[in-house]
Amino acid sequence: MKALLAINVLFWLCASYAYADHNEEVEKFIIAGQAATYDCPKSNITPTLNSYLASDDLAKGQKDRLSLIKSHSLICVGQYSQAQDILDALLDDEAVSKSSALYAGAVYQAGFILDVQENPQRCNYYAEAQDLARDRFSDIYLSAQLGLITVCNQHNTDISVKLGKLYALLEQFLEIGDVAAIAHIHNNIGLLYGSIGQNELAAEQYLKSYHMGLEVYETSNQLATLISAISANMASGDFVAAKENIEIFRKANLGVNTPLTNTWLHYAESRYYFRIEEYENLRNSLLKLHFYLPKVSSKIIHRNAKLYAIALCIHDDDAQCVQSFLAEQEALSNSEHKKFLAKRDYLWVMTHAYFYTGNLKQAQRTFRRYAQVSNQQILDQQHSGRVLGVANLHGQITSLESELEQQEAQKYRSIVLLSLAFILLLAGVYFFVVKRYIKRVSTDALTGLLNERAVIAIMRRLPTAQDGRTNALALIDISNARTVKQKYGHIAEERALTAVSECLHKVTREEDIVGRVGSEQFVVCLRSINESLAREFFERVQNGLADTQFIATVGEKVSIESQMSVYLSVEGLSDIEDVLSDMRDSFVAPKE
């Protein structure tokens, strides 16, 4: 009996030590995983975070703090409804102390979600978060304070007062050199300028925030201010700057590649092509945008994507599509419809839709409303310019920033001068020798796609798909390539293969693996994707090829004929050569 008691005591002591070690490990994770309210948690913590949250042997306080990190991560990728569920549970939990950083952070995050949805209740949450965080939690206090200044009391507070407050905060944080906070303030100055129609100044502030944020923010959070700059560029009519910034966003997004940032990218492209009325490019951008839309809960993006699609329907002479849209709009309640009547894009599309359907009276009425809104925006911009003394205040801010930049430049000038020549030499060697060589040996000369050796090497290194997803591969055989060569010659065959590569480039995404394998075959590989989405995507590829034609000879066009074999695997593709061999065997031999 004593021996049994001793064994039990020893067991519980061991369990206690293991429990203590586990909780210490979790505590270290929480400290490392927390991010300021104006940044985002690192994306690579998600698997460990979910694992800890699923554990049953955590202290409640730790589980609550992990939940707040989870909601913050969800907000950063646009999953607002899931984040709201977590926040509601924390705010309704009577065991959570209202004097804690946890509670203040949850209140602020709830206000931010309402802010994204343009819900006036956001101001109540920002005011509560500011009171809870005052003199205690600096990042929450600053973010709540900025929210109150920027989006609250717009009608009863002079804009110059608001800008003066932001300027005072900027000066304060410039003195202590807090780059993350400074970038955050610049972003809010941009928001304030945008709210009064000063979009050129807004774009300038967003870009300052973006470039400063490159030093301190997580990559996904860096892109938020860049997409704001693109929106401000388009609102001001500076489409050249908008296009340049879209390309910067596209390159930066290669290292991020989340559903939210991909939605932002294709939304910005769709908006750009809608504004300059390039409908074929708009069609391609909307195809990519609709692939990501279900994963993002942004009412504004969903609403505008529908508007751009209707503009495309008008261009395509799709009467049923336009009539369905008008019927849907006319069925809206007065309160819902009133919200849209202040939106220029909405009024522009409605005017064209009514004109297209022959309802000239309604088209004229809507156009008058469009003209009123446009003229009012111009008047508001002129008025805000006078009220703000924009040039004077903006000059003060610029001067203050220049002083800071000069100090930093003086500090690092000697280091830069010494290392510049060496860096330029290395860059020259890399870009002009190594990079060109790599591109030449990995690219198919005719189509510009990856060649067989390169595409197989990439697919062989694909990791195992996670979370119930699959690695999806399509092998495409151009069935009539040999027939075209026999009938029209090798130049016509090359035109056919070039037309195929152009089609694949249009319908696929930046992250997809696309290459030419063999003389008449191509591969499209989708990494870690939902199976149903993969099949839908491949169907769209096949439809695109079916609609593709090329000029075989003068005055004669020929359609592409193709076969597709699809392979789905949860595992990687280390045996890709065998997989491709089996897929080739499945093709029906073309009739001579």
N, C-alpha and C positions, 0 to 999 in steps of 0.2 A: 504493500500500500504506500509506504514512504517512497519507494523507488518510483511508483507511478506518479505520485505528487511531484517529485523532483523533475521527472520528465516533462510534466505539464508546465511547471514553472519555467523550465528551460525553453520550452516551445514558445510561450508567450513573451519571454524576454527577447528571443530571436525575432519574433514577429514585430515587437515594438521597435527594435532597432531598424528593421527593414522598412517599417512604416515611416519612421523618422527620416531615414535616408531618402525615401521616395518623396516625402513632402519637401525636404530641402532641395531636391532636384527640381521639383515643380516650382518652388519659390524662385530659384535661379532663372528658370525659363520665363516666369512672369516678368521679372525685372528686365531681362534681356528683350522680351517680346513687346513691352509697352512702347507706344509711340506718342509723341505730342499730338494734340488735337488737330494741328494743322499739317501733320504728316500722316503716313500710313505704316502699319506694321509690315515687316518684311514678308513677302509672299511665300518664302520657303518654310515658314514656321507652321503653315496650315496643317500638314499631316500630324505633326506632334501635338499641336493645339487640339485637334479633333480627338486624338487618342487620349489625352488627359481628360478632356470633357466627358468622354465615355466611361471613364474610370469611376468606380463606386467607393474608392477608399481615399477620397480627397477631403480636406477640411472645407467647410462651406464657404469660408471667406476666400479660399483659393479658387474654388469653382466659380464664385461670383466674379472675381477679377479676370479669370480666363474667359468668362462669358462676355465681359466688356471688351476684351481684346478681340474676341470673335465678331461682335457686332461692328466694331471699328473696321475690321478686315472686310466684312460684307459691304459696309458703306463704301469702302474704297473701290469695290468692283461693281457697284451699282445695284446690289441686291438689297434694296431698301426695305421691302416687306419682311424679309427674313430677319434683318437687323432689328426692325421695329418689334417683332415678336419677342426677341431676347430682351430688348430694353423695357418693354411693358412688364415682363416678368420681374426684372430687377427693380423697377420703380414701384411696383405693387407689393414687393416683398417687405413686410413690416420689420423683418430682422435686419435689413440693410440700414445702417445709420445714415441719417440725412446730413450729418456733418462730415461724412467721409468723402474722399476723392472719388471713390467708386460711384456714389450717388450723384455728385456734381458732374462727373463725366457722362453718366447716363442721361442726365437732364440735357446737357449740351448736345449730345449726339441725337437725341430725339428732336431738339430744335433744328439741327442741321438737316435732318430728313424732311421736316416740314418746310424748311427753306428751299430745298431742291424742288419741292412740289408747289412752291409759291403760295403756301398756306399762311395766312396772316397770324395764326396761332404761334408761329415760330418766335415772335417777339416776346411772348409770355415766357417761353422756355429759356430764351437767351437772357432775359432779365433775371429769372430765378437762378440760372447757372452763374451769372455774374455775381449775384449776392452770395451764393454758396462758396464761390472760389476766391472772393476778395481777400487779399493779403495771405492767401494760403496755397492755392494751386495756380501758378502763374500762367501756364499754357491755356488752361480752361478759361481763366479770367480774361486773357487777351483775346481769345477767339470769340467768347461771348460778347465782350465789349465791342469788337469789330463788327459782329453781326448786328448789334443794336445801332451802331452808328450808320452802317451802310444800308440796311434794308428796313429799319423801323422809323416811325415818326416822320415819314417822307413829306407829309402834307403840312405839318405844323413846326418843322424845324428848317431854318434857312440852310440851303446847300453849302453856303460858304462857311457856316458854323461847323457842319459835318466835316468838310474838307480840312478846316483848321484843326479839328480834333485829331484827324488822321495824320496830319502834318506833325502835330505835337508828339504823337506816339512814334512816328518815324524818327524824329530827332532824338527821342529818348533811347530808342533801341540802337540807333547809329552810334551813340556815345558808348554803349557797352559792347558793340560789335556782335550782336546776336543775329547772324546771317539768316537763320531759319525764320525768326520773327520778322525781320526786315522784308524778306520775300513775301511773307504772309500779308504784311501791311500793304505792300505794293499791289498785291492781288486785290485787296479790298478798295484801294484807291481806284483801280481799274473798274471794279464793280460800280463804284459811285459815279465815275465819269460816264460809264455805259448807261446808268439809270437816267441820266439827263441828256442822253443823245450825243455826248462828246466822245464818239467812238474812236477817233484817231488817237486822242489822249489815252483812252482806255486800252487800246491795243499796245501802246508804248509801255504802259504800266504792267500789263500782263507779261510782255516780253522781258521786262526787267525782272519780274518775279520768276519767270521761267529760267533765265540765265543764272540768277542767284541760287535758285533751287537746285540746279545741277550739282552744286557743291554739297548740299545738305539733305535733300529729300530722297525718299525711295523713288525709283524710276517711275512707277505707276502714278505717283503723286505729282511728279514733275510735269507729266503730260496734261494734267488738268488745267494749268494756267496757259499752256500752249494752245489747247483747243479753245479756250476763252479768247485768246489773241486772234485766232482764225475767225471766230464769230464776229469779233469787233472789226476786223479787216473788211469782212463782207458787208457788215452793217454800214460802214463808212464808204463803201463803193470801191475800196482799194483791192481789186481782184488779183492784181499782180502779186501784192504782198501776201494775200490769202493763199494763192497757189504755191508760193515759195515756202510758206510756213506749213502747208499740208505736206510737202515733200520732206521737210525737216521732221515733222511728226511721223511720217511713214518710216523713215530710217530709225528714229528713236524707238518706235514701237516694235521693231524686230526683236529687241531684247526684253520686251514686256509681254506682248501677245496675249492679253487677257480678253475675255468677251467684252468687257466695258471699253477698253482702249480700242479694240477692233471696231466696236460700234461707233465710237467717236470718229475714228478715221473715215469710215465709209459714210457716216452721216455728214461729215464736213465735205467730203467729195460730192455727195449727192446735192447738198445745198449749193455748192459752188457751181456745179453743172446746171442746176435748176436756175440759178441767177443769171448765168450767161447763155442759157437756152441751148446747150449742147445735149440733145436728147439721147443720142446713142451712148455717149459716155454716162449720162444719167441712168440709162437702163442698166448698164453693167454695174454701176455703183450701188443701185438699189437692190440688185440681185444679191450682192455681197452683204449689204446692210440687213436685208431680211433674214439672212442666215443667222445673224447674231441677235436680232431684235428680241426673240423670245427669252433671251437670257438676261435682259436688262429692263428694269422697271422704271423707265423715264417717260412720263406722259407727254412731255414736250417733244422728245425724239419720235415717239410713236405717232403723235399727231402730225408732225411735219413730214414724216416719211409717207404718210397717207396723202398729204397735199402734193408732194412731189410725184407720187404715183399717178394722181389724177391729172396733173399737168402732162404726164406721159400718155395717159389715155386720150387726152384731147389731141395731142400730136399724132397719135396712132389712129385717130378717127374711130375710136371705140365708143360708140354712142351708148351702149348698155352700161358700160363702166361709169360714164359721166352721169347718166340719169340716176343710177343707183346712189352715187355720191350725193347728188342734189337732194334726192329723197331722204337720205340719211340726215343731211344737214337741216332740212325743213322739219324733220321730226324732233329736233333738239328742243329742249325746254328754253324758255326765254332767258333764264339765268345762264344756262350753258352757252347759248348762242351769243349773249352779250359779251362773254369773255373773249370770243374769237373776233368780235367786230373791231377790236383795237389792234389786230395783227395784220400788217400789210400783206404778208405772203398769202394769208387766208383770203383776204379781200381780192387780191390779184387773181388767185385761182378761181374764186367764186364768180368774178366778173367774166372771165374767159369761159367758164362752164355754162353760165347763162347765155352768153353770146353764141356759144357752140350749139346749144339746144334751141336757139331761135327765140328765146325769151328776152327780147330787146329791152322791154320796159324794166325788168328786174336787173338786167345787165347794167343799164344806165344808172339805176338807183344804187347798185353796189359800187359802180365806178365812182359815183359822186362821194360815197363814203370813203373809198380808197383815197381819193384826192384830198378829202378833208383831213384824214389821218396823216397823210404825207405832208400836207401844208402845216398842220399843227406841230409835227415833229420838227420841221424846219424852224418854226417860230420858237418852239421850246429850246432848241439848240442855241438860237440867237440870244434868247432871254438868259439862259444859263451862262452863256459866255460873258454877258454884261454883269450878272449878279456875282459870279464867282471871282471876277478879276483873274480869270484863268491864267493869263500870261504871267502875271506877277507871282501868284502862288506857285505855279508850276516852275517858274524860274528859281524860286527859293529852294524848292525841293531838288531841282537839278543841280543847283550850286552846292547844296549840302552833300549830295551824293558825289559830286566831282571832287570835293575836298577829301572825302573818304577814299576815293579811287586813287587820288594822287599820293596819299600817304602809303597805301598798299603798293602802288607802283614803285615808289622810292625804295620800299623795303626789299622788293624782289628784283629790282632792275639789274643788279650786278649778277645775280644767279642766272637770270634769263639770258643776258648777253653772252655769258660764258658757255651756256649749254645750247644756245640756239643753233649754232653752226653744226654741232654734232647731231642734233635732232633732225635738222634739215637733210643732212647727209644720209642718215638712216632711213628717213621717210622717202628720200629719192630712190634709194636702193630698193626699198620694199615696193613702192608703187610702180616704178618703171621697169623693174626686173622681175621680182618675185611674183607680184600680183598678176602682171600680164602673162607670165609663164603659166601660172596656175589656171587662169581663165582660159588660156589657149588650149591646154591639154585636157580640160574638163568640159569644154563646150563643143557641141556639134556644129560644124562649120556651116551647114546649110540652114538649119532651123534656129540656131542660137540657143537651143535648149541644152540641158545637161546631156553629155554623151553617155554611152552605155557603161563605160568603166566608172565614171563619176557617180552616176545615179545608183548603180549597184553598190558601190562603196558606202554611199550615204544610207541606203536602205538596210544594208547589213548591220549597221550600228544602231538601228532603231531599238529603243528600250521596250520592255514589256508594257502594254497598255494598263492603265490603272482605273479603279472605280467603275468597273463594269463596261469600260470602253473597249474599242478594238482598233488595231492597225488595219486599214483598208487599202487594198491595192487593185487597180484596174489596168489590165493590159489591153491595148487597143490595136487592132490589126486593120490597116487600110486595104480593104478587099479588092478595090479596083485599081490599085496602084500599078500593077503589072500590065493590066489591060490598057490603061492610059499610056504607058510607055510604049507598048507594042503598036498602038493605033496612032499616037501623036508624037512620040519621041521622048527622049530623056528630059528635055527642058520642060515639057508639060508635066512630067512626073515630079520634077523638082517643085513646080508651081503648086501641085497638089499637096506635097508634103509641107511646103511653106504655109499654105492655107490652113492645114491642120494645126501647125504649131501656133499660128496667130489665133485660131479659135480656142485652143487650150489655154493660151495666155489670158484671153478675155474672161473665160468662165471659171478659172481657178483662182485661188487666193495666194497671197505672198508666202504663207507658211507651207503650202503644198509642195511636194516633190514631183517635178514634171521633167521627163526626159525622153530621148529617142533611144530605143533598143532594137538593133537590127535595122535593115534598110527601110522597112515599111511598118514598123511597129513603135508604139509610144506607151509610156507608163505614167499613171497619175497615182500618187501614194498620199493618203490622208493619215496623219499621225494622231493616235489616241482620240478617237471620235466615236460618238454614239452610232450604233449600227444602222438605225433607221435613217439618221441624217446622212450617213455615208451612202446608202443606197439611193436616197433622194438626190444627193449631189452627183453621183455617177449617172443617174438618169438625165439630169440636166446637161451633163457633159455630152452624153450620147445624142440628145436632142439638138444641142448646139452643132455637133458634127454633121448631123443629118441636114441641117439648114445651110451648111457651108458649101459654097461653089467657088470654082476657079476658072480662069480663062485658059482653055486648052489650046485653042488656036484662034485666029482672028474671027470674031463674030460668033464664037461657039463657047458656051459655058457648060461645065460638067460638074455634077454634084459629087460630093465625097460619099463613098460607101464604106462602112466600117463594121467590124465585129468587136464585141467587148467581152472579156472574161474577168470576173471579179473574185478576189480572194480576201477573206477576212480572218484575222488571227489575233488572239489576245496576246500571244507571245511576240517576241521580236521577229526579225526576218533574217536571221543569220544564215538560213538555208535558201536565200533568195534565188540562186541559180536553179536549184531543183524546182522551186515554186514556179518560176517563169517557164521552165521546160514543160511542166505539167499543164500550165495554162495555155501554152502554144498548142499542145496536143488536142485541146478542146475546140480549136477553131475548125470550121468547115472549110475544106479546100475550095478556093474560087474556081468557078467554071471557066474553062478556056473558051 
